[in-house]
């Protein structure tokens, strides 16, 4: 059965913009010459080259040529290719690197489209080429089609499925910089775009694929997703990215080269520190993964020069990032082993140096500088010498530093709460200018708080400052791409300035995250308005007819998607009841306005109760941390309590909320209600807590 995501993915939201951008819009040829040139660079790839070639020959689309560029192999790669002599073009060159091999392939290719397949990867989807060619045919403005992939090991054992479009729905220059979701074996390019930017940079032995996509995007090349996994990317000891030191060197070289470009947009140039910081952390994880802890420590130390975080926050961010990167590769992260290592402890000792804290006049606390500096200097020396008798001295110094930093963080948090509270109060009293100013002051202290950006965006929307609100909405989406109300507010703003195409895309993205009647009504009103307009203005204009048909398709597909979503929820409830729920205590858990940490801790507590004490919960929440719930088969209902749409009065919103709760109670019949967030209004709490 198709899921909601399956139904909506065909809409290709990132390409719904009907206006033509900077592109080379050459229609695909109908001649008999090879439409696709498939370039396979290989160096000592005899072990896997057979599998790669066979995967090409199994493709349902047959209008292609295969060009194998042997980059100076010294094994029996050529012998392995003998059975395919009549099916491939084989060229040999001295070993100059895969960038050079790919460029040679582009030079001799005859096709209008260029596909790449690394010799140790293979295409497992027979329709890969067919579906990507259809994307080009239906979207003449695009220059590249990207797909997802699966990770397997050297023995073809499945490790992980990668669907990058969830975190990078829009493939633009900003996304490429932040996410780097590049896998050449998954992508197909228009040849004219590759020639326009000069192909791959042959001076880069690694990461030349990232360099290429950045140059293509900067030149105006548009890329769209085919939202399916099509290729198996093989992780093994001998593939080129296995050399982590070279990987670190070349990734940094690519970013230095890119940001040295004088023609970058200002918004992109402002991202330099952020991109380089997160890249250094990722490279440090790569070194950790390769058991090169000295280099890991060096890269993390380097990241401190451009970090957006406080020192104590930085350490937590490193560990969180390492865990996330490991999970993305399907690997386990041993945090205890890392934090026990000498390199990590030396790094923490160095990272928590006190001088930055003493110089901060806002901290409002006093430390005896001379004594602390003495502790630090001597303690680090003893620690590095491994002096067990005096090792505790270093711990004492670190404890002093940590306490100082925690006081600063507390001071900072109190300031944020103060400004946020003043902003909320001003908003409730209709003093919108004051509210906006207070929220901006809070953002100055904590620029990465998506919640405060969302509040400011909402105020600006009320003030009809559409473009300013759009900017804030985009910041919310960047910080928290799973928050549906940011897409809703962005859609409302875009609709006001006449950008209805992107507004529809925003409403659809919100619908993907969760069903909400307000958003559905807004989407349907906009669709009906534009359908009526184009119906009256079809005349003989083909462009209007195409838009009209697209809008009708979206209208129909959203109805189907909503039906599927309701069916999915019903199935979820049935699934819960099938797990002997009748013999368990049924508990309704209210979890509103909780921080991610508190939310996760509370969920872990609930799961413990669920499995150990035989309860079965349903969770009513405004948190977007739903993956934890899905993963543990917990039934939940999403409700953004604090984000009342402007069309609802307070009374209507309360009635709507009570109605949702009431239906849930009738459906679930809980014996107990637990209010974890303690934010539900007293009237509703009193009603719910009296149940059972």
Secondary structure per residue as TSV (DSSP state, phi and psi in degrees):
chain	resnum	aa	ss	phi	psi
A	1	X	-	360.0	133.9
A	2	X	-	-68.5	141.1
A	3	X	-	-89.4	172.4
A	4	X	H	-59.3	-41.1
A	5	X	H	-61.6	-38.4
A	6	X	H	-61.7	-41.4
A	7	X	H	-69.0	-43.9
A	8	X	H	-78.9	-21.8
A	9	X	H	-63.6	-27.8
A	10	X	T	-69.5	-12.5
A	11	X	T	-70.6	-23.4
A	12	X	-	49.7	63.8
A	13	X	G	-58.8	-35.4
A	14	X	G	-66.6	-11.4
A	15	X	G	-119.2	21.4
A	16	X	-	-78.2	-16.2
A	17	X	-	-59.9	120.5
A	18	X	-	-87.8	-7.4
A	19	X	S	-86.9	141.2
A	20	X	-	-78.4	137.0
A	21	X	-	-102.6	-153.8
A	22	X	S	-82.0	99.5
A	23	X	-	-147.9	166.1
A	24	X	-	-103.0	93.1
A	25	X	-	-90.9	72.7
A	26	X	-	-97.9	123.5
A	27	X	-	-64.8	152.4
A	28	X	-	-68.1	143.6
A	29	X	-	-72.1	149.8
A	30	X	-	-107.5	9.9
A	31	X	S	-74.7	174.1
A	32	X	S	-88.7	-2.4
A	33	X	S	-67.1	154.0
A	34	X	-	-56.2	123.5
A	35	X	S	-75.8	-37.3
A	36	X	E	-117.2	128.8
A	37	X	E	-103.4	118.9
A	38	X	E	-99.5	114.8
A	39	X	E	-102.7	123.3
A	40	X	E	-117.4	96.7
A	41	X	E	-77.6	138.9
A	42	X	E	-143.4	138.5
A	43	X	S	-139.1	113.6
A	44	X	S	49.1	52.0
A	45	X	-	-111.8	30.6
A	46	X	T	-62.1	-26.6
A	47	X	T	-68.6	-32.4
A	48	X	T	-119.1	-9.7
A	49	X	H	-62.3	-33.6
A	50	X	H	-59.2	-46.3
A	51	X	H	-61.9	-40.5
A	52	X	H	-62.7	-48.4
A	53	X	H	-65.1	-42.6
A	54	X	H	-60.7	-36.4
A	55	X	H	-67.0	-29.7
A	56	X	H	-70.9	-44.9
A	57	X	H	-66.4	-17.6
A	58	X	T	-87.6	0.3
A	59	X	-	-67.0	141.1
A	60	X	S	-71.0	-25.2
A	61	X	-	-90.8	128.1
A	62	X	-	-113.5	-4.3
A	63	X	-	-86.2	73.9
A	64	X	E	-147.5	166.0
A	65	X	E	-125.9	148.9
A	66	X	E	-110.0	123.4
A	67	X	E	-118.1	113.1
A	68	X	E	-99.4	120.5
A	69	X	E	-106.4	108.5
A	70	X	E	-85.7	112.5
A	71	X	E	-91.0	55.8
A	72	X	S	79.0	35.6
A	73	X	-	-60.9	143.9
A	74	X	-	-113.8	1.9
A	75	X	S	-98.4	-158.8
A	76	X	S	-96.7	34.4
A	77	X	H	-55.3	-45.4
A	78	X	H	-61.3	-40.0
A	79	X	H	-64.4	-37.7
A	80	X	H	-65.3	-23.3
A	81	X	T	-89.5	-6.5
A	82	X	G	-55.6	-41.2
A	83	X	G	-63.4	-13.1
A	84	X	G	-111.6	20.4
A	85	X	T	-53.4	-41.3
A	86	X	T	-83.5	-0.9
A	87	X	T	-114.6	-8.6
A	88	X	-	-130.9	161.6
A	89	X	E	-106.2	121.7
A	90	X	E	-110.0	125.6
A	91	X	E	-127.5	139.8
A	92	X	E	-115.3	138.6
A	93	X	E	-139.4	159.5
A	94	X	-	-62.6	153.4
A	95	X	S	-63.7	109.0
A	96	X	-	-126.6	2.7
A	97	X	-	102.0	157.7
A	98	X	H	-69.1	-26.6
A	99	X	H	-63.8	-44.5
A	100	X	H	-63.4	-41.9
A	101	X	H	-62.0	-42.5
A	102	X	H	-65.8	-39.6
A	103	X	H	-64.2	-38.6
A	104	X	H	-62.6	-41.2
A	105	X	H	-61.0	-42.5
A	106	X	H	-62.4	-39.7
A	107	X	H	-62.9	-39.0
A	108	X	H	-94.9	-5.1
A	109	X	-	-67.5	149.4
A	110	X	-	-106.9	-13.3
A	111	X	-	-80.4	157.6
A	112	X	S	-80.8	-26.3
A	113	X	E	-113.4	142.2
A	114	X	E	-118.7	123.0
A	115	X	E	-113.7	148.5
A	116	X	E	-120.2	143.8
A	117	X	-	-140.3	112.6
A	118	X	-	-64.3	146.5
A	119	X	T	-64.0	-23.0
A	120	X	T	-98.6	3.4
A	121	X	-	-103.3	172.0
A	122	X	E	-156.3	152.4
A	123	X	E	-88.8	116.4
A	124	X	-	-93.1	-14.2
A	125	X	-	-95.5	114.3
A	126	X	T	-62.7	-23.9
A	127	X	T	-94.2	11.7
A	128	X	H	-53.9	-57.6
A	129	X	H	-62.4	-42.4
A	130	X	H	-59.4	-44.7
A	131	X	H	-72.3	-36.2
A	132	X	H	-71.9	-37.0
A	133	X	H	-61.5	-39.5
A	134	X	H	-62.2	-36.8
A	135	X	H	-61.8	-43.7
A	136	X	H	-64.4	-42.3
A	137	X	H	-64.4	-36.4
A	138	X	H	-86.4	-12.1
A	139	X	-	-135.5	78.1
A	140	X	T	-63.0	-16.1
A	141	X	T	-77.9	-19.2
A	142	X	-	-84.0	152.6
A	143	X	S	-113.4	-5.8
A	144	X	E	-157.1	144.7
A	145	X	E	-122.4	125.7
A	146	X	E	-111.6	156.1
A	147	X	E	-137.4	174.5
A	148	X	E	-84.4	-179.4
A	149	X	E	-153.4	168.5
A	150	X	E	-116.4	145.1
A	151	X	E	-100.5	129.2
A	152	X	E	-129.2	162.6
A	153	X	E	-93.4	-173.5
A	154	X	T	-62.5	-21.6
A	155	X	T	-100.4	16.2
A	156	X	-	69.6	21.9
A	157	X	-	-82.6	130.7
A	158	X	E	-64.3	135.7
A	159	X	E	-116.5	-49.8
A	160	X	E	-161.5	145.7
A	161	X	E	-100.8	133.1
A	162	X	E	-116.8	117.4
A	163	X	-	-121.7	82.2
A	164	X	G	-65.7	-17.5
A	165	X	G	-65.7	-17.6
A	166	X	G	-67.6	-37.8
A	167	X	T	-97.6	-14.1
A	168	X	-	-135.3	67.7
A	169	X	S	-65.0	-31.6
A	170	X	S	-106.0	120.1
A	171	X	-	-92.7	81.3
A	172	X	S	-120.8	-176.8
A	173	X	H	-60.7	-40.8
A	174	X	H	-62.7	-41.6
A	175	X	H	-65.2	-44.9
A	176	X	H	-59.3	-39.6
A	177	X	H	-66.5	-42.8
A	178	X	H	-79.3	-43.1
A	179	X	H	-100.7	-30.9
A	180	X	-	50.6	45.4
A	181	X	-	-82.7	65.5
A	182	X	-	-111.7	124.8
A	183	X	-	-141.3	102.3
A	184	X	G	-58.8	-32.4
A	185	X	G	-67.6	-14.2
A	186	X	G	-95.7	-14.5
A	187	X	-	-103.9	151.8
A	188	X	E	-127.9	137.5
A	189	X	E	-119.6	151.7
A	190	X	E	-73.7	130.6
A	191	X	H	-59.0	-38.7
A	192	X	H	-61.3	-30.5
A	193	X	H	-71.9	-41.9
A	194	X	H	-61.1	-39.7
A	195	X	H	-70.2	-34.9
A	196	X	H	-61.6	-39.3
A	197	X	T	-95.6	1.9
A	198	X	T	85.5	18.2
A	199	X	S	70.1	-154.4
A	200	X	-	-83.1	149.3
A	201	X	-	-81.2	110.3
A	202	X	T	-74.9	-11.0
A	203	X	T	-76.1	-15.0
A	204	X	-	-97.6	108.5
A	205	X	S	-74.3	-22.8
A	206	X	S	-137.5	163.6
A	207	X	S	63.5	14.1
A	208	X	H	-70.0	-19.5
A	209	X	H	-70.3	-40.3
A	210	X	H	-65.1	-43.4
A	211	X	H	-57.5	-43.9
A	212	X	H	-62.0	-47.4
A	213	X	H	-68.4	-31.5
A	214	X	H	-66.6	-42.2
A	215	X	H	-68.0	-38.7
A	216	X	H	-62.7	-46.5
A	217	X	H	-65.1	-40.6
A	218	X	H	-63.7	-32.2
A	219	X	H	-78.1	-9.3
A	220	X	T	108.5	5.3
A	221	X	-	-70.3	124.8
A	222	X	-	-92.1	138.5
A	223	X	E	-122.5	140.8
A	224	X	E	-123.7	160.6
A	225	X	E	-91.9	135.7
A	226	X	E	-97.7	105.8
A	227	X	E	-80.8	63.0
A	228	X	E	-145.2	153.0
A	229	X	E	-85.0	131.8
A	230	X	E	-124.7	-17.1
A	231	X	E	-132.8	148.6
A	232	X	E	-101.0	118.2
A	233	X	E	-94.5	122.3
A	234	X	E	-96.3	122.4
A	235	X	E	-96.9	118.8
A	236	X	-	-150.9	173.1
A	237	X	T	-67.9	-24.6
A	238	X	T	-102.8	-1.1
A	239	X	S	-74.0	159.8
A	240	X	G	-62.8	-33.2
A	241	X	G	-76.1	-2.4
A	242	X	G	-67.2	-24.3
A	243	X	-	-82.7	94.1
A	244	X	H	-67.4	-31.6
A	245	X	H	-67.4	-42.7
A	246	X	H	-65.0	-39.5
A	247	X	H	-57.6	-46.5
A	248	X	H	-61.7	-43.0
A	249	X	H	-61.1	-47.6
A	250	X	H	-77.4	-34.3
A	251	X	H	-61.5	-44.9
A	252	X	H	-64.6	-36.9
A	253	X	H	-63.5	-39.9
A	254	X	H	-62.1	-45.0
A	255	X	H	-68.1	-40.3
A	256	X	H	-61.7	-42.0
A	257	X	H	-64.0	-42.9
A	258	X	H	-65.9	-49.2
A	259	X	H	-75.5	-8.4
A	260	X	T	-78.8	-11.4
A	261	X	-	-67.0	125.4
A	262	X	T	-77.8	-11.3
A	263	X	T	-97.5	13.2
A	264	X	-	-69.9	142.5
A	265	X	-	-61.2	150.1
A	266	X	H	-60.1	-38.6
A	267	X	H	-63.2	-32.1
A	268	X	H	-77.2	-41.0
A	269	X	H	-61.7	-34.3
A	270	X	T	-67.4	-15.4
A	271	X	T	-84.7	-4.7
A	272	X	H	-55.3	-51.9
A	273	X	H	-63.1	-43.4
A	274	X	H	-61.4	-47.5
A	275	X	H	-64.8	-44.2
A	276	X	H	-67.6	-36.9
A	277	X	H	-60.8	-53.5
A	278	X	H	-65.2	-30.9
A	279	X	H	-68.3	-40.7
A	280	X	H	-62.1	-40.0
A	281	X	H	-64.7	-41.8
A	282	X	H	-63.9	-42.8
A	283	X	H	-65.1	-35.4
A	284	X	H	-63.3	-40.3
A	285	X	H	-62.4	-38.6
A	286	X	H	-59.9	-39.8
A	287	X	H	-69.3	-40.3
A	288	X	H	-58.5	-43.9
A	289	X	H	-62.3	-33.0
A	290	X	T	-88.1	7.7
A	291	X	T	62.7	31.2
A	292	X	-	-106.6	75.4
A	293	X	H	-72.0	-27.2
A	294	X	H	-64.8	-45.5
A	295	X	H	-68.0	-36.9
A	296	X	H	-56.0	-48.8
A	297	X	H	-62.1	-39.5
A	298	X	H	-62.2	-43.5
A	299	X	H	-68.8	-41.2
A	300	X	H	-65.8	-38.6
A	301	X	H	-61.5	-40.1
A	302	X	H	-65.2	-35.0
A	303	X	H	-66.0	-22.2
A	304	X	G	-65.0	-23.0
A	305	X	G	-71.8	-20.6
A	306	X	G	-128.6	18.2
A	307	X	-	-72.0	144.1
A	308	X	S	-89.0	1.6
A	309	X	S	-108.3	161.5
A	310	X	-	-70.3	162.6
A	311	X	H	-60.7	-47.3
A	312	X	H	-63.2	-40.6
A	313	X	H	-62.6	-35.2
A	314	X	H	-60.1	-44.5
A	315	X	H	-61.6	-43.2
A	316	X	H	-63.9	-39.1
A	317	X	H	-65.3	-41.2
A	318	X	H	-56.8	-49.6
A	319	X	H	-65.0	-42.3
A	320	X	H	-62.2	-41.6
A	321	X	H	-65.8	-43.1
A	322	X	H	-59.9	-41.9
A	323	X	H	-64.2	-42.8
A	324	X	H	-64.1	-45.7
A	325	X	H	-62.0	-39.7
A	326	X	H	-64.7	-43.3
A	327	X	H	-62.7	-38.5
A	328	X	H	-64.0	-26.8
A	329	X	T	-93.9	3.7
A	330	X	T	72.2	28.2
A	331	X	-	-116.9	160.0
A	332	X	-	-91.5	144.7
A	333	X	-	-111.0	116.7
A	334	X	-	-93.2	88.9
A	335	X	H	-66.1	-34.6
A	336	X	H	-64.6	-44.3
A	337	X	H	-63.5	-39.4
A	338	X	H	-66.2	-50.3
A	339	X	H	-70.0	-18.1
A	340	X	H	-83.5	-14.6
A	341	X	S	-69.0	148.4
A	342	X	H	-61.5	-40.1
A	343	X	H	-61.9	-41.2
A	344	X	H	-67.1	-44.1
A	345	X	H	-66.3	-36.5
A	346	X	H	-66.6	-38.9
A	347	X	H	-62.6	-45.0
A	348	X	H	-64.7	-41.8
A	349	X	H	-58.7	-42.4
A	350	X	H	-73.3	-40.1
A	351	X	H	-64.7	-34.6
A	352	X	T	-91.0	37.1
A	353	X	-	-64.8	148.5
A	354	X	S	-89.0	-17.9
A	355	X	H	-62.2	-35.6
A	356	X	H	-65.2	-32.6
A	357	X	H	-73.1	-41.8
A	358	X	H	-62.4	-36.5
A	359	X	T	-74.2	-12.5
A	360	X	-	-82.8	105.1
A	361	X	G	-71.6	-16.3
A	362	X	G	-79.4	-10.9
A	363	X	G	-67.3	-29.9
A	364	X	-	57.9	39.9
A	365	X	-	-146.7	161.4
A	366	X	-	-120.1	140.7
A	367	X	-	-133.5	141.2
A	368	X	-	-74.7	101.7
A	369	X	H	-61.0	-45.1
A	370	X	H	-61.8	-45.5
A	371	X	H	-64.2	-44.0
A	372	X	H	-66.3	-42.3
A	373	X	H	-60.6	-38.5
A	374	X	H	-63.7	-45.5
A	375	X	H	-55.2	-46.4
A	376	X	H	-64.0	-51.2
A	377	X	H	-61.7	-50.4
A	378	X	H	-69.0	-40.6
A	379	X	H	-61.8	-43.1
A	380	X	H	-64.9	-38.8
A	381	X	H	-62.6	-46.6
A	382	X	H	-61.7	-41.3
A	383	X	H	-63.5	-44.7
A	384	X	H	-66.6	-31.6
A	385	X	H	-79.5	-8.5
A	386	X	T	71.1	25.8
A	387	X	-	-74.3	102.9
A	388	X	G	-65.1	-33.0
A	389	X	G	-67.5	-30.4
A	390	X	G	-113.0	11.0
A	391	X	H	-62.8	-32.6
A	392	X	H	-62.4	-26.0
A	393	X	H	-60.9	-42.1
A	394	X	H	-63.7	-41.5
A	395	X	H	-61.0	-37.4
A	396	X	H	-64.7	-40.7
A	397	X	H	-64.0	-44.4
A	398	X	H	-63.0	-39.3
A	399	X	H	-61.2	-40.9
A	400	X	H	-62.8	-44.0
A	401	X	H	-63.0	-45.5
A	402	X	H	-61.8	-42.0
A	403	X	H	-60.9	-40.8
A	404	X	H	-63.2	-44.1
A	405	X	H	-66.5	-39.4
A	406	X	H	-63.5	-34.8
A	407	X	H	-65.4	-39.9
A	408	X	H	-65.1	-42.2
A	409	X	H	-62.6	-39.7
A	410	X	H	-62.8	-43.3
A	411	X	H	-60.7	-43.6
A	412	X	H	-62.5	-43.5
A	413	X	H	-63.5	-40.2
A	414	X	H	-63.8	-39.5
A	415	X	H	-62.2	-44.4
A	416	X	H	-62.1	-46.0
A	417	X	H	-61.7	-37.9
A	418	X	H	-62.3	-52.3
A	419	X	H	-66.2	-38.1
A	420	X	H	-65.8	-40.5
A	421	X	H	-64.6	-41.7
A	422	X	H	-64.5	-37.8
A	423	X	H	-65.1	-44.3
A	424	X	H	-61.9	-43.5
A	425	X	H	-64.0	-43.4
A	426	X	H	-63.7	-38.3
A	427	X	H	-64.2	-43.6
A	428	X	H	-63.5	-31.4
A	429	X	T	-90.6	7.4
A	430	X	T	78.4	10.2
A	431	X	-	-91.3	78.0
A	432	X	H	-68.4	-38.7
A	433	X	H	-62.9	-43.5
A	434	X	H	-63.2	-42.9
A	435	X	H	-59.8	-45.6
A	436	X	H	-61.4	-41.5
A	437	X	H	-65.0	-41.2
A	438	X	H	-65.5	-42.1
A	439	X	H	-63.4	-37.9
A	440	X	H	-65.0	-36.9
A	441	X	H	-65.1	-38.8
A	442	X	H	-65.0	-38.4
A	443	X	H	-67.7	-33.4
A	444	X	H	-59.3	-36.4
A	445	X	H	-79.4	-40.8
A	446	X	-	-131.1	81.4
A	447	X	T	-67.6	-15.3
A	448	X	T	-97.5	15.0
A	449	X	-	-86.6	101.7
A	450	X	H	-65.4	-28.8
A	451	X	H	-65.4	-40.9
A	452	X	H	-72.6	-39.3
A	453	X	H	-58.4	-39.0
A	454	X	H	-64.9	-41.9
A	455	X	H	-62.4	-43.6
A	456	X	H	-64.2	-41.4
A	457	X	H	-59.2	-39.7
A	458	X	H	-67.6	-40.3
A	459	X	H	-63.6	-46.0
A	460	X	H	-62.6	-34.9
A	461	X	H	-63.8	-43.6
A	462	X	H	-62.1	-32.9
A	463	X	T	-81.3	-0.1
A	464	X	T	63.2	28.2
A	465	X	-	-92.5	75.1
A	466	X	H	-58.5	-49.9
A	467	X	H	-66.4	-38.6
A	468	X	H	-65.2	-40.3
A	469	X	H	-65.7	-38.4
A	470	X	H	-59.0	-44.3
A	471	X	H	-59.9	-43.4
A	472	X	H	-67.9	-39.8
A	473	X	H	-60.0	-41.1
A	474	X	H	-66.3	-34.2
A	475	X	H	-65.5	-39.6
A	476	X	H	-61.3	-46.2
A	477	X	H	-63.2	-38.6
A	478	X	H	-65.0	-39.1
A	479	X	H	-81.1	-31.1
A	480	X	-	-145.8	84.5
A	481	X	T	-69.8	-3.5
A	482	X	T	-105.8	13.8
A	483	X	-	-95.1	106.8
A	484	X	H	-66.4	-30.2
A	485	X	H	-70.8	-22.0
A	486	X	H	-68.4	-38.7
A	487	X	H	-67.1	-38.2
A	488	X	H	-63.7	-49.4
A	489	X	H	-65.1	-37.7
A	490	X	H	-62.3	-42.1
A	491	X	H	-61.2	-41.4
A	492	X	H	-64.0	-42.0
A	493	X	H	-63.6	-46.7
A	494	X	H	-62.6	-38.3
A	495	X	H	-61.8	-36.9
A	496	X	H	-67.9	-31.1
A	497	X	T	-95.5	8.7
A	498	X	T	91.6	0.2
A	499	X	-	-88.9	69.7
A	500	X	H	-72.4	-25.3
A	501	X	H	-62.7	-50.0
A	502	X	H	-70.2	-30.1
A	503	X	H	-60.6	-44.6
A	504	X	H	-61.1	-42.2
A	505	X	H	-59.3	-41.1
A	506	X	H	-64.1	-43.8
A	507	X	H	-62.6	-38.8
A	508	X	H	-66.7	-38.8
A	509	X	H	-65.3	-39.7
A	510	X	H	-61.1	-40.4
A	511	X	H	-65.8	-29.9
A	512	X	H	-64.2	-37.4
A	513	X	H	-71.5	-47.7
A	514	X	-	-165.6	150.1
A	515	X	-	-75.7	135.9
A	516	X	-	-146.4	128.7
A	517	X	H	-63.7	-33.8
A	518	X	H	-63.3	-44.5
A	519	X	H	-68.0	-40.8
A	520	X	H	-61.4	-41.4
A	521	X	H	-64.2	-43.6
A	522	X	H	-62.7	-42.2
A	523	X	H	-63.4	-46.5
A	524	X	H	-65.6	-37.2
A	525	X	H	-62.6	-43.8
A	526	X	H	-67.7	-42.2
A	527	X	H	-61.8	-46.1
A	528	X	H	-61.9	-40.4
A	529	X	H	-62.3	-46.3
A	530	X	H	-74.4	-34.1
A	531	X	H	-62.2	-43.8
A	532	X	H	-62.9	-40.3
A	533	X	H	-62.8	-50.2
A	534	X	H	-70.7	-27.7
A	535	X	H	-63.0	-36.7
A	536	X	H	-80.2	-18.9
A	537	X	T	-121.4	30.3
A	538	X	-	-67.7	-52.7
A	539	X	T	47.6	-132.1
A	540	X	T	-112.9	19.8
A	541	X	-	-87.5	115.5
A	542	X	H	-61.9	-36.1
A	543	X	H	-61.3	-43.0
A	544	X	H	-64.8	-37.6
A	545	X	H	-64.6	-40.3
A	546	X	H	-63.7	-43.7
A	547	X	H	-63.7	-43.2
A	548	X	H	-59.1	-45.3
A	549	X	H	-66.6	-37.9
A	550	X	H	-62.8	-44.1
A	551	X	H	-63.6	-41.1
A	552	X	H	-62.8	-39.9
A	553	X	H	-61.3	-45.8
A	554	X	H	-61.8	-43.6
A	555	X	H	-57.5	-47.3
A	556	X	H	-68.1	-41.3
A	557	X	H	-69.8	-33.4
A	558	X	H	-66.4	-34.7
A	559	X	H	-65.5	-44.4
A	560	X	H	-62.9	-42.7
A	561	X	H	-61.7	-41.7
A	562	X	H	-63.8	-41.3
A	563	X	H	-61.2	-42.6
A	564	X	H	-65.4	-39.1
A	565	X	H	-64.2	-42.7
A	566	X	H	-64.2	-39.0
A	567	X	H	-65.1	-40.0
A	568	X	H	-61.5	-42.5
A	569	X	H	-64.7	-40.5
A	570	X	H	-61.4	-43.4
A	571	X	H	-62.9	-35.9
A	572	X	H	-64.0	-42.4
A	573	X	H	-64.3	-43.1
A	574	X	H	-62.6	-39.0
A	575	X	H	-61.1	-41.1
A	576	X	H	-63.2	-44.1
A	577	X	H	-68.0	-25.1
A	578	X	H	-72.9	-14.6
A	579	X	T	-90.2	51.7
A	580	X	T	54.2	32.4
A	581	X	G	-65.7	-24.9
A	582	X	G	-64.2	-23.7
A	583	X	G	-94.7	1.0
A	584	X	S	-110.6	160.7
A	585	X	E	-78.2	126.7
A	586	X	E	-94.1	124.0
A	587	X	E	-127.0	132.2
A	588	X	E	-97.4	122.4
A	589	X	E	-109.6	122.5
A	590	X	E	-98.1	120.1
A	591	X	E	-134.1	86.5
A	592	X	-	-115.7	145.6
A	593	X	S	52.4	41.4
A	594	X	-	-98.8	142.1
A	595	X	-	-67.2	154.8
A	596	X	H	-55.5	-40.8
A	597	X	H	-64.0	-49.0
A	598	X	H	-63.0	-38.2
A	599	X	H	-62.4	-47.9
A	600	X	H	-62.4	-42.1
A	601	X	H	-63.6	-41.2
A	602	X	H	-66.2	-40.1
A	603	X	H	-63.4	-41.8
A	604	X	H	-60.9	-39.0
A	605	X	H	-63.0	-44.1
A	606	X	H	-63.3	-41.8
A	607	X	H	-63.7	-39.6
A	608	X	H	-60.0	-46.9
A	609	X	H	-62.1	-38.2
A	610	X	H	-61.5	-44.7
A	611	X	H	-92.0	-32.7
A	612	X	H	-89.9	-35.6
A	613	X	S	-112.5	13.6
A	614	X	-	57.9	51.7
A	615	X	E	-109.8	164.9
A	616	X	E	-134.5	114.8
A	617	X	E	-98.1	152.9
A	618	X	E	-122.0	133.9
A	619	X	E	-110.0	128.7
A	620	X	E	-107.5	114.5
A	621	X	E	-145.4	157.4
A	622	X	-	-109.4	8.8
A	623	X	-	-80.4	145.6
A	624	X	S	-92.8	3.1
A	625	X	-	-79.3	60.0
A	626	X	-	-85.2	-15.6
A	627	X	H	-60.9	-37.9
A	628	X	H	-61.9	-35.4
A	629	X	H	-73.8	-46.7
A	630	X	H	-57.0	-44.9
A	631	X	H	-62.6	-29.0
A	632	X	T	-105.9	16.4
A	633	X	T	56.9	35.8
A	634	X	-	-89.4	131.6
A	635	X	E	-78.2	133.8
A	636	X	E	-145.9	157.6
A	637	X	E	-123.9	125.6
A	638	X	E	-92.5	130.7
A	639	X	-	-150.2	111.8
A	640	X	-	-77.7	83.4
A	641	X	T	-57.1	-40.6
A	642	X	T	-87.0	-4.4
A	643	X	-	-109.7	73.5
A	644	X	-	-73.0	122.5
A	645	X	-	-60.5	149.4
A	646	X	T	-63.1	-26.2
A	647	X	T	-76.5	-11.9
A	648	X	S	-94.1	132.6
A	649	X	-	-77.2	165.6
A	650	X	H	-57.7	-40.1
A	651	X	H	-66.0	-44.8
A	652	X	H	-62.9	-41.1
A	653	X	H	-64.0	-41.5
A	654	X	H	-64.5	-42.6
A	655	X	H	-63.9	-41.3
A	656	X	H	-63.0	-44.2
A	657	X	H	-63.4	-45.7
A	658	X	H	-62.9	-36.3
A	659	X	H	-63.7	-41.7
A	660	X	H	-63.4	-44.0
A	661	X	H	-62.4	-45.1
A	662	X	H	-60.6	-45.5
A	663	X	H	-62.3	-38.3
A	664	X	H	-65.8	-42.3
A	665	X	H	-63.6	-43.6
A	666	X	H	-62.6	-40.7
A	667	X	H	-71.8	-32.5
A	668	X	H	-101.1	-33.0
A	669	X	-	52.2	59.7
A	670	X	-	-73.3	149.4
A	671	X	S	-86.2	-15.8
A	672	X	E	-153.7	147.4
A	673	X	E	-120.6	127.5
A	674	X	E	-114.3	125.4
A	675	X	E	-103.5	92.7
A	676	X	S	-74.5	-39.9
A	677	X	S	-77.8	-24.2
A	678	X	-	56.2	32.6
A	679	X	-	-118.3	-7.2
A	680	X	S	-68.6	139.2
A	681	X	-	-61.0	157.7
A	682	X	H	-61.3	-38.7
A	683	X	H	-63.4	-45.3
A	684	X	H	-68.0	-43.0
A	685	X	H	-57.8	-44.6
A	686	X	H	-61.3	-41.8
A	687	X	H	-64.4	-45.3
A	688	X	H	-72.3	-41.8
A	689	X	H	-71.5	-10.7
A	690	X	T	-86.7	-5.2
A	691	X	-	-67.6	135.4
A	692	X	-	65.8	360.0
